Amino acid sequence: MRKATLSRKTKETDITVTVHIDGSGIATVSTGIGFLDHMIELLAKHGLFDIRVQCKGDLLVDDHHTTEDVAIVLAKAFDKALGTKDGIARYGHAYVPMDESLARCVVDLSGRAALYFDAEFARKKVGDLSTEMIGHFFQSFADNLKANIHVEVLHGTNTHHKIEAMFKALGRSLRQAAERDPRAKGIPSTKGVL
């Protein structure tokens, strides 16, 4: 089973994450930031991952440490659950609309971290989450998954809809990249490692 549980405790956050890649889209998320919880639930639902996140963070300071650290631990749990990546598709992509907004996400589980992020938000916050943290979440996630992720909003006006489309697109593209290809043998790289 491609499943992993990781914990991380700092002076700023105390986090435990469980990821089951071959799940059914069930999420139990408690970060103290409602909109962040909702986005991780969407990632799980549309990626068909089972995700459990429990985080106690220094929200009296702001939302930065919690958002960043959740992305770090979540990505490391995904990386651990993927194991050697033997037989995976490696690449995935998705276009996801959310009403008037459209997002595209392309993922390469390459073992090399890179992020291309292109989205502008008219609002400074959605619920208790600062919109400046959306790009930071994706950066922290790409860095710690050691993945190449391109995510962008192609068009849209509503900030909530744009962000929701991005997380759904990440879920679907990550699911595609992590799926086992029955025709593939070994590591999907001419180098022999990812």
MDTraj code that builds the backbone (N, CA, C; nanometers):
import mdtraj as md
import numpy as np

residues = "MET ARG LYS ALA THR LEU SER ARG LYS THR LYS GLU THR ASP ILE THR VAL THR VAL HIS ILE ASP GLY SER GLY ILE ALA THR VAL SER THR GLY ILE GLY PHE LEU ASP HIS MET ILE GLU LEU LEU ALA LYS HIS GLY LEU PHE ASP ILE ARG VAL GLN CYS LYS GLY ASP LEU LEU VAL ASP ASP HIS HIS THR THR GLU ASP VAL ALA ILE VAL LEU ALA LYS ALA PHE ASP LYS ALA LEU GLY THR LYS ASP GLY ILE ALA ARG TYR GLY HIS ALA TYR VAL PRO MET ASP GLU SER LEU ALA ARG CYS VAL VAL ASP LEU SER GLY ARG ALA ALA LEU TYR PHE ASP ALA GLU PHE ALA ARG LYS LYS VAL GLY ASP LEU SER THR GLU MET ILE GLY HIS PHE PHE GLN SER PHE ALA ASP ASN LEU LYS ALA ASN ILE HIS VAL GLU VAL LEU HIS GLY THR ASN THR HIS HIS LYS ILE GLU ALA MET PHE LYS ALA LEU GLY ARG SER LEU ARG GLN ALA ALA GLU ARG ASP PRO ARG ALA LYS GLY ILE PRO SER THR LYS GLY VAL LEU".split()
xyz = np.array([
    [0.0837, -0.1200, 0.0000],
    [0.0000, 0.0000, 0.0000],
    [0.0866, 0.1240, 0.0000],
    [0.0512, 0.2194, -0.0830],
    [0.1269, 0.3444, -0.0895],
    [0.0655, 0.4428, 0.0099],
    [0.1173, 0.4326, 0.1313],
    [0.0628, 0.5095, 0.2424],
    [0.1775, 0.5542, 0.3317],
    [0.1656, 0.6744, 0.3891],
    [0.2695, 0.7244, 0.4791],
    [0.2087, 0.8168, 0.5826],
    [0.2672, 0.8147, 0.7028],
    [0.2309, 0.9076, 0.8099],
    [0.3574, 0.9772, 0.8560],
    [0.3514, 1.1091, 0.8635],
    [0.4655, 1.1889, 0.9089],
    [0.4194, 1.2896, 1.0124],
    [0.5069, 1.3173, 1.1069],
    [0.4820, 1.4220, 1.2067],
    [0.5988, 1.5177, 1.2067],
    [0.5701, 1.6425, 1.2401],
    [0.6737, 1.7458, 1.2483],
    [0.6316, 1.8454, 1.3549],
    [0.7223, 1.8716, 1.4483],
    [0.6920, 1.9659, 1.5558],
    [0.8021, 2.0702, 1.5617],
    [0.7608, 2.1967, 1.5565],
    [0.8534, 2.3084, 1.5728],
    [0.7954, 2.4009, 1.6794],
    [0.8605, 2.5120, 1.7040],
    [0.8059, 2.6101, 1.7982],
    [0.6831, 2.6802, 1.7406],
    [0.6623, 2.6648, 1.6094],
    [0.5523, 2.7339, 1.5416],
    [0.4333, 2.6436, 1.5112],
    [0.4595, 2.5159, 1.4827],
    [0.3513, 2.4239, 1.4468],
    [0.3779, 2.2837, 1.4993],
    [0.2688, 2.2086, 1.5152],
    [0.2738, 2.0668, 1.5520],
    [0.1781, 1.9957, 1.4559],
    [0.2359, 1.9175, 1.3634],
    [0.1580, 1.8632, 1.2521],
    [0.1765, 1.7123, 1.2406],
    [0.0660, 1.6426, 1.2136],
    [0.0696, 1.5021, 1.1752],
    [-0.0148, 1.4869, 1.0487],
    [0.0425, 1.4204, 0.9487],
    [-0.0242, 1.4005, 0.8208],
    [-0.0167, 1.2530, 0.7835],
    [-0.1277, 1.2006, 0.7341],
    [-0.1313, 1.0673, 0.6744],
    [-0.1838, 1.0811, 0.5322],
    [-0.1149, 1.0170, 0.4380],
    [-0.1553, 1.0165, 0.2973],
    [-0.1632, 0.8729, 0.2492],
    [-0.2758, 0.8388, 0.1873],
    [-0.2921, 0.7098, 0.1196],
    [-0.3182, 0.7425, -0.0272],
    [-0.2191, 0.7165, -0.1118],
    [-0.2287, 0.7552, -0.2528],
    [-0.3414, 0.6812, -0.3237],
    [-0.3559, 0.5524, -0.2971],
    [-0.4571, 0.4723, -0.3647],
    [-0.5850, 0.4669, -0.2808],
    [-0.6317, 0.5836, -0.2422],
    [-0.7483, 0.5943, -0.1557],
    [-0.8756, 0.6159, -0.2342],
    [-0.9721, 0.6811, -0.1695],
    [-1.1018, 0.7043, -0.2323],
    [-1.1475, 0.8497, -0.2205],
    [-1.0575, 0.9388, -0.1777],
    [-1.0911, 1.0807, -0.1718],
    [-1.1454, 1.1277, -0.0390],
    [-1.1168, 1.0539, 0.0672],
    [-1.1655, 1.0901, 0.2005],
    [-1.0622, 1.1781, 0.2699],
    [-1.1072, 1.2898, 0.3246],
    [-1.0155, 1.3812, 0.3934],
    [-1.0709, 1.4204, 0.5290],
    [-0.9808, 1.4232, 0.6260],
    [-1.0103, 1.4779, 0.7580],
    [-0.9008, 1.5800, 0.7847],
    [-0.9369, 1.7067, 0.7799],
    [-0.8365, 1.8129, 0.7851],
    [-0.8733, 1.9144, 0.8921],
    [-0.7771, 1.9437, 0.9791],
    [-0.7978, 2.0439, 1.0829],
    [-0.6682, 2.1229, 1.1003],
    [-0.6639, 2.2405, 1.0380],
    [-0.5447, 2.3258, 1.0472],
    [-0.5708, 2.4521, 1.1288],
    [-0.6978, 2.4800, 1.1563],
    [-0.7332, 2.6057, 1.2210],
    [-0.7614, 2.7170, 1.1214],
    [-0.7387, 2.6881, 0.9925],
    [-0.7678, 2.7830, 0.8843],
    [-0.8706, 2.7164, 0.7939],
    [-0.9946, 2.7571, 0.8069],
    [-1.1041, 2.6905, 0.7369],
    [-1.0867, 2.6791, 0.5869],
    [-1.0429, 2.7857, 0.5222],
    [-1.0295, 2.7818, 0.3765],
    [-0.9162, 2.6882, 0.3345],
    [-0.8083, 2.6824, 0.4118],
    [-0.6993, 2.5886, 0.3835],
    [-0.7497, 2.4448, 0.3990],
    [-0.8267, 2.4191, 0.5034],
    [-0.8866, 2.2867, 0.5214],
    [-0.9665, 2.2475, 0.3969],
    [-1.0488, 2.3405, 0.3504],
    [-1.1348, 2.3167, 0.2343],
    [-1.0507, 2.2852, 0.1101],
    [-0.9418, 2.3563, 0.0895],
    [-0.8573, 2.3337, -0.0281],
    [-0.7900, 2.1961, -0.0228],
    [-0.7461, 2.1540, 0.0944],
    [-0.6837, 2.0215, 0.1066],
    [-0.7890, 1.9125, 0.0890],
    [-0.9106, 1.9375, 0.1354],
    [-1.0205, 1.8433, 0.1120],
    [-1.0483, 1.8287, -0.0375],
    [-1.0426, 1.9398, -0.1118],
    [-1.0618, 1.9349, -0.2574],
    [-0.9489, 1.8571, -0.3246],
    [-0.8261, 1.8804, -0.2812],
    [-0.7104, 1.8072, -0.3335],
    [-0.7311, 1.6573, -0.3152],
    [-0.7763, 1.6166, -0.1966],
    [-0.8009, 1.4750, -0.1685],
    [-0.9143, 1.4199, -0.2549],
    [-1.0247, 1.4908, -0.2593],
    [-1.1435, 1.4446, -0.3319],
    [-1.1145, 1.4251, -0.4800],
    [-1.0505, 1.5220, -0.5405],
    [-1.0289, 1.5173, -0.6856],
    [-0.9052, 1.4372, -0.7243],
    [-0.8196, 1.4074, -0.6271],
    [-0.7057, 1.3199, -0.6523],
    [-0.7327, 1.1762, -0.6115],
    [-0.8474, 1.1533, -0.5463],
    [-0.8818, 1.0226, -0.4890],
    [-0.7761, 0.9754, -0.3900],
    [-0.7218, 1.0710, -0.3156],
    [-0.6270, 1.0402, -0.2086],
    [-0.7027, 1.0436, -0.0756],
    [-0.6638, 0.9577, 0.0160],
    [-0.7136, 0.9701, 0.1531],
    [-0.6091, 1.0514, 0.2287],
    [-0.6525, 1.1631, 0.2868],
    [-0.5607, 1.2549, 0.3540],
    [-0.6155, 1.2891, 0.4919],
    [-0.5268, 1.2801, 0.5896],
    [-0.5609, 1.3238, 0.7248],
    [-0.4549, 1.4267, 0.7654],
    [-0.4986, 1.5448, 0.8069],
    [-0.4074, 1.6496, 0.8517],
    [-0.4552, 1.7024, 0.9853],
    [-0.3670, 1.7004, 1.0828],
    [-0.3945, 1.7595, 1.2134],
    [-0.2822, 1.8590, 1.2402],
    [-0.3180, 1.9857, 1.2578],
    [-0.2166, 2.0891, 1.2797],
    [-0.2608, 2.1841, 1.3892],
    [-0.1690, 2.2084, 1.4814],
    [-0.1859, 2.3152, 1.5797],
    [-0.0747, 2.4141, 1.5517],
    [-0.1142, 2.5332, 1.5102],
    [-0.0152, 2.6335, 1.4731],
    [-0.0320, 2.7628, 1.5483],
    [0.0657, 2.8507, 1.5307],
    [0.0654, 2.9803, 1.5994],
    [-0.0195, 3.0819, 1.5230],
    [-0.1482, 3.0535, 1.5117],
    [-0.2386, 3.1393, 1.4355],
    [-0.2585, 3.2758, 1.5000],
    [-0.2181, 3.2901, 1.6250],
    [-0.2223, 3.4228, 1.6865],
    [-0.1200, 3.5150, 1.6207],
    [-0.0159, 3.4563, 1.5615],
    [0.0843, 3.5357, 1.4883],
    [0.0260, 3.5712, 1.3521],
    [0.0014, 3.4692, 1.2688],
    [-0.0675, 3.4844, 1.1407],
    [-0.0825, 3.3474, 1.0783],
    [-0.1194, 3.3424, 0.9498],
    [-0.1463, 3.2158, 0.8820],
    [-0.0237, 3.1575, 0.8115],
    [0.0882, 3.2285, 0.8132],
    [0.2055, 3.1887, 0.7345],
    [0.2643, 3.0540, 0.7779],
    [0.2988, 3.0412, 0.9051],
    [0.3669, 2.9195, 0.9518],
    [0.2810, 2.7959, 0.9319],
    [0.1531, 2.8061, 0.9633],
    [0.0636, 2.6914, 0.9484],
    [0.0531, 2.6503, 0.8025],
    [0.0293, 2.7452, 0.7133],
    [0.0135, 2.7133, 0.5711],
    [0.1408, 2.6528, 0.5135],
    [0.2538, 2.7156, 0.5399],
    [0.3815, 2.6656, 0.4886],
    [0.4135, 2.5271, 0.5430],
    [0.3994, 2.5083, 0.6733],
    [0.4386, 2.3822, 0.7349],
    [0.3453, 2.2676, 0.6969],
    [0.2170, 2.2966, 0.6798],
    [0.1245, 2.1938, 0.6325],
    [0.1650, 2.1492, 0.4920],
    [0.1985, 2.2440, 0.4053],
    [0.2424, 2.2091, 0.2694],
    [0.3681, 2.1230, 0.2730],
    [0.4614, 2.1573, 0.3604],
    [0.5870, 2.0818, 0.3726],
    [0.5604, 1.9376, 0.4141],
    [0.4843, 1.9197, 0.5216],
    [0.4614, 1.7848, 0.5750],
    [0.3733, 1.7033, 0.4798],
    [0.2731, 1.7666, 0.4205],
    [0.1863, 1.6980, 0.3247],
    [0.2675, 1.6476, 0.2053],
    [0.3546, 1.7318, 0.1519],
    [0.4370, 1.6925, 0.0370],
    [0.5345, 1.5810, 0.0731],
    [0.5951, 1.5913, 0.1900],
    [0.6890, 1.4856, 0.2329],
    [0.6166, 1.3527, 0.2535],
    [0.4924, 1.3579, 0.3001],
    [0.4142, 1.2354, 0.3160],
    [0.3823, 1.1749, 0.1792],
    [0.3459, 1.2586, 0.0828],
    [0.3238, 1.2103, -0.0541],
    [0.4513, 1.1462, -0.1087],
    [0.5639, 1.2129, -0.0917],
    [0.6910, 1.1619, -0.1426],
    [0.7241, 1.0259, -0.0810],
    [0.7046, 1.0157, 0.0495],
    [0.7327, 0.8894, 0.1187],
    [0.6378, 0.7794, 0.0702],
    [0.5102, 0.8123, 0.0533],
    [0.4112, 0.7140, 0.0081],
    [0.4399, 0.6665, -0.1344],
    [0.4970, 0.7515, -0.2170],
    [0.5298, 0.7136, -0.3547],
    [0.6439, 0.6125, -0.3611],
    [0.7239, 0.6077, -0.2566],
    [0.8337, 0.5110, -0.2514],
    [0.9354, 0.5342, -0.3617],
    [0.9704, 0.4266, -0.4332],
    [1.0722, 0.4361, -0.5395],
    [1.0165, 0.4962, -0.6679],
    [0.8843, 0.5100, -0.6776],
    [0.8135, 0.5591, -0.7962],
    [0.8187, 0.4594, -0.9116],
    [0.8502, 0.3377, -0.8791],
    [0.8554, 0.2314, -0.9789],
    [0.7187, 0.2133, -1.0448],
    [0.7147, 0.2217, -1.1769],
    [0.5929, 0.1950, -1.2525],
    [0.4889, 0.3051, -1.2548],
    [0.5202, 0.4239, -1.2023],
    [0.4215, 0.5329, -1.2055],
    [0.4197, 0.5991, -1.3431],
    [0.3121, 0.6700, -1.3710],
    [0.3009, 0.7441, -1.4972],
    [0.3994, 0.8604, -1.5014],
    [0.4304, 0.9190, -1.3898],
    [0.5239, 1.0292, -1.3680],
    [0.4655, 1.1657, -1.4035],
    [0.3987, 1.1769, -1.5159],
    [0.3441, 1.3054, -1.5602],
    [0.1923, 1.3078, -1.5452],
    [0.1402, 1.4259, -1.5152],
    [-0.0041, 1.4430, -1.5106],
    [-0.0410, 1.5866, -1.5415],
    [-0.1595, 1.6048, -1.5955],
    [-0.2059, 1.7410, -1.6237],
    [-0.3580, 1.7460, -1.6116],
    [-0.4070, 1.8657, -1.5818],
    [-0.5514, 1.8833, -1.5696],
    [-0.5885, 2.0288, -1.5950],
    [-0.6995, 2.0460, -1.6627],
    [-0.7666, 2.1748, -1.6749],
    [-0.8935, 2.1620, -1.5918],
    [-0.9143, 2.2530, -1.4989],
    [-1.0333, 2.2458, -1.4141],
    [-1.1039, 2.3807, -1.4118],
    [-1.2316, 2.3824, -1.4511],
    [-1.3102, 2.5055, -1.4381],
    [-1.3788, 2.5106, -1.3027],
    [-1.3974, 2.6292, -1.2545],
    [-1.4831, 2.6528, -1.1375],
    [-1.5634, 2.7769, -1.1713],
    [-1.6840, 2.7548, -1.2197],
    [-1.7693, 2.8625, -1.2702],
    [-1.6946, 2.9423, -1.3771],
    [-1.6682, 3.0700, -1.3545],
    [-1.6048, 3.1536, -1.4577],
    [-1.4526, 3.1404, -1.4613],
    [-1.3953, 3.0677, -1.3668],
    [-1.2500, 3.0539, -1.3570],
    [-1.2033, 2.9219, -1.4182],
    [-1.0820, 2.9252, -1.4735],
    [-1.0224, 2.8050, -1.5315],
    [-0.8759, 2.7981, -1.4900],
    [-0.8373, 2.6840, -1.4328],
    [-0.6988, 2.6636, -1.3908],
    [-0.6393, 2.5442, -1.4646],
    [-0.5086, 2.5526, -1.4863],
    [-0.4340, 2.4417, -1.5463],
    [-0.3212, 2.4044, -1.4516],
    [-0.3008, 2.2745, -1.4313],
    [-0.1889, 2.2271, -1.3508],
    [-0.1227, 2.1105, -1.4232],
    [0.0097, 2.1156, -1.4313],
    [0.0889, 2.0092, -1.4922],
    [0.1939, 1.9665, -1.3904],
    [0.2053, 1.8360, -1.3691],
    [0.2953, 1.7812, -1.2673],
    [0.3915, 1.6818, -1.3303],
    [0.5172, 1.6905, -1.2889],
    [0.6188, 1.5908, -1.3228],
    [0.6825, 1.5477, -1.1904],
    [0.6644, 1.4220, -1.1548],
    [0.7225, 1.3691, -1.0312],
    [0.8677, 1.3299, -1.0595],
    [0.9465, 1.4286, -1.0920],
    [1.0809, 1.4118, -1.1475],
    [1.1905, 1.3909, -1.0446],
    [1.1617, 1.4214, -0.9183],
    [1.2675, 1.4194, -0.8183],
    [1.3434, 1.5514, -0.8133],
    [1.3008, 1.6478, -0.8949],
    [1.3608, 1.7819, -0.8967],
    [1.2510, 1.8845, -0.8710],
    [1.2731, 1.9724, -0.7771],
    [1.1728, 2.0718, -0.7402],
    [1.1788, 2.1928, -0.8321],
    [1.0625, 2.2294, -0.8847],
    [1.0494, 2.3528, -0.9623],
    [0.9030, 2.3920, -0.9602],
    [0.8769, 2.5214, -0.9548],
    [0.7387, 2.5697, -0.9584],
    [0.7277, 2.6845, -1.0562],
    [0.6265, 2.6771, -1.1420],
    [0.5825, 2.7915, -1.2204],
    [0.4425, 2.8233, -1.1702],
    [0.4222, 2.9439, -1.1206],
    [0.2953, 2.9844, -1.0611],
    [0.2518, 3.1146, -1.1248],
    [0.1316, 3.1169, -1.1800],
    [0.0805, 3.2380, -1.2431],
    [-0.0662, 3.2557, -1.2069],
    [-0.0913, 3.3406, -1.1088],
    [-0.2277, 3.3709, -1.0670],
    [-0.2281, 3.5040, -0.9946],
    [-0.3296, 3.5817, -1.0216],
    [-0.3477, 3.7091, -0.9523],
    [-0.4824, 3.7063, -0.8824],
    [-0.4834, 3.7622, -0.7629],
    [-0.6047, 3.7600, -0.6824],
    [-0.6439, 3.9025, -0.6446],
    [-0.7713, 3.9345, -0.6636],
    [-0.8206, 4.0686, -0.6314],
    [-0.8369, 4.0886, -0.4810],
    [-0.8654, 3.9802, -0.4088],
    [-0.8858, 3.9883, -0.2648],
    [-0.7570, 3.9534, -0.1915],
    [-0.7376, 4.0142, -0.0753],
    [-0.6190, 3.9839, 0.0068],
    [-0.6381, 3.8593, 0.0917],
    [-0.7634, 3.8233, 0.1174],
    [-0.7928, 3.7052, 0.1995],
    [-0.9169, 3.6357, 0.1470],
    [-0.9201, 3.5053, 0.1674],
    [-1.0436, 3.4290, 0.1522],
    [-1.0613, 3.3577, 0.2856],
    [-1.1660, 3.3934, 0.3554],
    [-1.1809, 3.3456, 0.4926],
    [-1.0638, 3.3959, 0.5752],
    [-0.9960, 3.3036, 0.6432],
    [-0.8810, 3.3408, 0.7257],
    [-0.7473, 3.3149, 0.6564],
    [-0.7495, 3.2854, 0.5267],
    [-0.6264, 3.2553, 0.4545],
    [-0.5874, 3.3720, 0.3639],
    [-0.4671, 3.4219, 0.3825],
    [-0.4145, 3.5285, 0.2965],
    [-0.3882, 3.4719, 0.1587],
    [-0.4312, 3.5425, 0.0557],
    [-0.4118, 3.4916, -0.0801],
    [-0.2636, 3.4887, -0.1196],
    [-0.1800, 3.5681, -0.0537],
    [-0.0365, 3.5607, -0.0823],
    [0.0210, 3.4252, -0.0417],
    [-0.0489, 3.3522, 0.0440],
    [-0.0015, 3.2216, 0.0894],
    [-0.0296, 3.1107, -0.0117],
    [-0.1136, 3.1362, -0.1115],
    [-0.1451, 3.0328, -0.2103],
    [-0.0197, 2.9966, -0.2902],
    [0.0483, 3.0954, -0.3428],
    [0.1730, 3.0690, -0.4150],
    [0.2770, 3.0055, -0.3251],
    [0.2804, 3.0485, -0.1999],
    [0.3776, 2.9939, -0.1055],
    [0.3462, 2.8472, -0.0731],
    [0.2181, 2.8132, -0.0624],
    [0.1789, 2.6740, -0.0417],
    [0.2294, 2.5881, -0.1574],
    [0.2018, 2.6323, -0.2807],
    [0.2447, 2.5544, -0.3974],
    [0.3968, 2.5432, -0.4047],
    [0.4689, 2.6502, -0.3684],
    [0.6156, 2.6448, -0.3693],
    [0.6673, 2.5452, -0.2663],
    [0.6151, 2.5520, -0.1462],
    [0.6569, 2.4602, -0.0404],
    [0.6213, 2.3160, -0.0756],
    [0.5061, 2.2979, -0.1385],
    [0.4626, 2.1644, -0.1786],
    [0.5547, 2.1079, -0.2874],
    [0.5843, 2.1872, -0.3893],
    [0.6729, 2.1420, -0.4977],
    [0.8124, 2.1113, -0.4448],
    [0.8651, 2.1990, -0.3592],
    [0.9998, 2.1794, -0.3038],
    [1.0108, 2.0486, -0.2271],
    [0.9108, 2.0172, -0.1460],
    [0.9198, 1.9023, -0.0573],
    [0.8699, 1.7724, -0.1189],
    [0.7919, 1.7816, -0.2253],
    [0.7562, 1.6638, -0.3029],
    [0.8673, 1.6315, -0.4022],
    [0.9546, 1.7309, -0.4236],
    [1.0601, 1.7203, -0.5252],
    [0.9962, 1.6956, -0.6616],
    [0.9010, 1.7844, -0.6927],
    [0.8244, 1.7734, -0.8165],
    [0.8313, 1.9034, -0.8941],
    [0.8115, 1.8908, -1.0232],
    [0.8012, 2.0051, -1.1121],
    [0.6515, 2.0324, -1.1277],
    [0.6060, 2.1479, -1.0818],
    [0.4636, 2.1810, -1.0876],
    [0.4453, 2.3153, -1.1580],
    [0.3599, 2.3144, -1.2578],
    [0.3200, 2.4371, -1.3269],
    [0.1713, 2.4557, -1.2986],
    [0.1365, 2.5655, -1.2370],
    [-0.0044, 2.5914, -1.2061],
    [-0.0358, 2.7361, -1.2401],
    [-0.1474, 2.7538, -1.3084],
    [-0.1842, 2.8901, -1.3483],
    [-0.3346, 2.9024, -1.3639],
    [-0.3816, 3.0235, -1.3401],
    [-0.5206, 3.0569, -1.3665],
    [-0.5241, 3.1179, -1.5053],
    [-0.5954, 3.0534, -1.5956],
    [-0.6021, 3.1006, -1.7339],
    [-0.6986, 3.2170, -1.7490],
    [-0.8064, 3.2137, -1.6717],
    [-0.8964, 3.3284, -1.6633],
    [-0.9912, 3.3108, -1.5459],
    [-1.0543, 3.4192, -1.5076],
    [-1.1480, 3.4172, -1.3958],
    [-1.1511, 3.5515, -1.3267],
    [-1.2523, 3.5708, -1.2441],
    [-1.2650, 3.6966, -1.1701],
    [-1.2788, 3.6741, -1.0195],
    [-1.3446, 3.5672, -0.9787],
    [-1.3703, 3.5423, -0.8377],
    [-1.2497, 3.4732, -0.7736],
    [-1.1941, 3.5349, -0.6704],
    [-1.0734, 3.4826, -0.6058],
    [-1.0940, 3.3424, -0.5497],
    [-1.2053, 3.3206, -0.4827],
    [-1.2354, 3.1883, -0.4273],
    [-1.2368, 3.0837, -0.5386],
    [-1.3053, 3.1139, -0.6481],
    [-1.3160, 3.0201, -0.7596],
    [-1.1797, 2.9900, -0.8217],
    [-1.0961, 3.0910, -0.8358],
    [-0.9628, 3.0708, -0.8944],
    [-0.8802, 2.9738, -0.8104],
    [-0.8783, 2.9969, -0.6799],
    [-0.7972, 2.9136, -0.5906],
    [-0.8529, 2.7721, -0.5860],
    [-0.9852, 2.7609, -0.5811],
    [-1.0472, 2.6286, -0.5790],
    [-1.0124, 2.5503, -0.7050],
    [-1.0188, 2.6146, -0.8200],
    [-0.9833, 2.5474, -0.9458],
    [-0.8385, 2.5011, -0.9442],
    [-0.7494, 2.5805, -0.8851],
    [-0.6081, 2.5437, -0.8779],
    [-0.5855, 2.4190, -0.7940],
    [-0.6497, 2.4105, -0.6790],
    [-0.6318, 2.2942, -0.5922],
    [-0.6952, 2.1682, -0.6518],
    [-0.8103, 2.1834, -0.7168],
    [-0.8718, 2.0694, -0.7841],
    [-0.7810, 2.0203, -0.8967],
    [-0.7243, 2.1139, -0.9721],
    [-0.6347, 2.0774, -1.0823],
    [-0.5090, 2.0087, -1.0297],
    [-0.4568, 2.0556, -0.9158],
    [-0.3418, 1.9888, -0.8549],
    [-0.3793, 1.8452, -0.8177],
    [-0.4953, 1.8249, -0.7583],
    [-0.5387, 1.6912, -0.7201],
    [-0.5482, 1.5976, -0.8395],
    [-0.6120, 1.6444, -0.9458],
    [-0.6309, 1.5584, -1.0635],
    [-0.4986, 1.5302, -1.1347],
    [-0.4122, 1.6298, -1.1475],
    [-0.2850, 1.6073, -1.2174],
    [-0.1901, 1.5209, -1.1342],
    [-0.1923, 1.5389, -1.0033],
    [-0.1084, 1.4574, -0.9151],
    [-0.1559, 1.3119, -0.9150],
    [-0.2868, 1.2939, -0.9169],
    [-0.3433, 1.1589, -0.9262],
    [-0.2953, 1.0897, -1.0535],
    [-0.3025, 1.1595, -1.1657],
    [-0.2601, 1.1042, -1.2941],
    [-0.1115, 1.0683, -1.2924],
    [-0.0300, 1.1571, -1.2368],
    [0.1151, 1.1337, -1.2325],
    [0.1517, 1.0175, -1.1410],
    [0.0766, 0.9988, -1.0330],
    [0.1076, 0.8953, -0.9340],
    [0.0504, 0.7583, -0.9699],
    [-0.0400, 0.7553, -1.0680],
    [-0.1013, 0.6277, -1.1038],
    [0.0022, 0.5303, -1.1584],
    [-0.0191, 0.4041, -1.1273],
    [0.0684, 0.2998, -1.1796],
    [0.0259, 0.2681, -1.3223],
    [0.1245, 0.2595, -1.4096],
    [0.1007, 0.2256, -1.5493],
    [0.1332, 0.0778, -1.5662],
    [0.0342, -0.0061, -1.5999],
    [0.0597, -0.1495, -1.6085],
    [0.1615, -0.1876, -1.7170],
    [0.1821, -0.0998, -1.8146],
    [0.2794, -0.1283, -1.9203],
    [0.4206, -0.0858, -1.8829],
    [0.4314, 0.0020, -1.7822],
    [0.5631, 0.0560, -1.7448],
    [0.6394, -0.0434, -1.6583],
    [0.7655, -0.0541, -1.6869],
    [0.8535, -0.1407, -1.6077],
    [0.9631, -0.0538, -1.5479],
    [0.9785, -0.0599, -1.4170],
    [1.0855, 0.0132, -1.3507],
    [1.0554, 0.1613, -1.3345],
    [1.1621, 0.2360, -1.3159],
    [1.1536, 0.3808, -1.2930],
    [1.1336, 0.4522, -1.4270],
    [1.0372, 0.5449, -1.4350],
    [1.0108, 0.6141, -1.5623],
    [1.1132, 0.7256, -1.5905],
    [1.2381, 0.6856, -1.6101],
    [1.3438, 0.7800, -1.6412],
    [1.4597, 0.7043, -1.7055],
    [1.5238, 0.7651, -1.8040],
    [1.6404, 0.7029, -1.8659],
    [1.7586, 0.6993, -1.7710],
    [1.7517, 0.7811, -1.6640],
    [1.8582, 0.7794, -1.5624],
    [1.8484, 0.6593, -1.4694],
    [1.7262, 0.6047, -1.4605],
    [1.7031, 0.4918, -1.3712],
    [1.6662, 0.5307, -1.2295],
    [1.6604, 0.6603, -1.2017],
    [1.6189, 0.7107, -1.0702],
    [1.5362, 0.8370, -1.0875],
    [1.4506, 0.8621, -0.9904],
    [1.3748, 0.9871, -0.9862],
    [1.3972, 1.0498, -0.8500],
])
top = md.Topology()
chain = top.add_chain()
for i, resn in enumerate(residues, 1):
    res = top.add_residue(resn, chain, resSeq=i)
    for name in ("N", "CA", "C"):
        top.add_atom(name, md.element.get_by_symbol(name[0]), res)
traj = md.Trajectory(xyz[None], top)
